[in-house]
Every structure is written in C-alpha cells, then in structure tokens.
Amino acid sequence: MGREEIQTFWQNIIDQGFKDVDYTEVKWTPEENGNGFILTSSWTMNKAYGVVHREHWVIDTDGKARLASDKFEVQGER
C-alpha cells in the first residue's frame, strides 16, 4: 500500500538476514492487455523458498522494465 510500506516490508526481510534469491523454472508470457509481461517461477533463498504466482513487469517510457505488481508465496523455511 504505497512505496513507504513496501520499503518497510522489504527492509524488515533484509534485516532478518534473508538474501540470495534465485528464480528457477521461469516463464514469461505477454500480459493479456498488452501492457508488459507476466513472470511466474519457483524461487529459493538462503532462509526460505516458494513460488512467484504473478509478477507484472511493464516497459517504461525510458525503455527500462519495472515491476508493477508481485504476487508470491512463501512455502517453507530452509
């Protein structure tokens, strides 16, 4: 719900020592409205693992890809 809350969420994760994210089984599909691409994958990191159900990436006017939304699930700890 806004940049500040998102930054606080991720900073808390980082402060707990979670790091080294690795995506596997990555699939890219065009977004149905033609607004970027959807990524799905499995992921692992040093302290957890799970799946990315839907990352929506859009190409901005400067040509860079930016994450618009992210729906992921933590399935367990390592």
C-alpha positions, 0 to 999 in steps of 0.5 A, a space after each residue: 500500500 504505497 512505496 513507504 510500506 513496501 520499503 518497510 516490508 522489504 527492509 524488515 526481510 533484509 534485516 532478518 538476514 534473508 538474501 540470495 534469491 534465485 528464480 528457477 523454472 521461469 516463464 514469461 508470457 505477454 500480459 493479456 492487455 498488452 501492457 508488459 509481461 507476466 513472470 511466474 517461477 519457483 524461487 529459493 533463498 538462503 532462509 526460505 523458498 516458494 513460488 512467484 504466482 504473478 509478477 507484472 513487469 511493464 516497459 517504461 517510457 525510458 525503455 527500462 522494465 519495472 515491476 508493477 505488481 508481485 504476487 508470491 508465496 512463501 512455502 517453507 523455511 530452509 
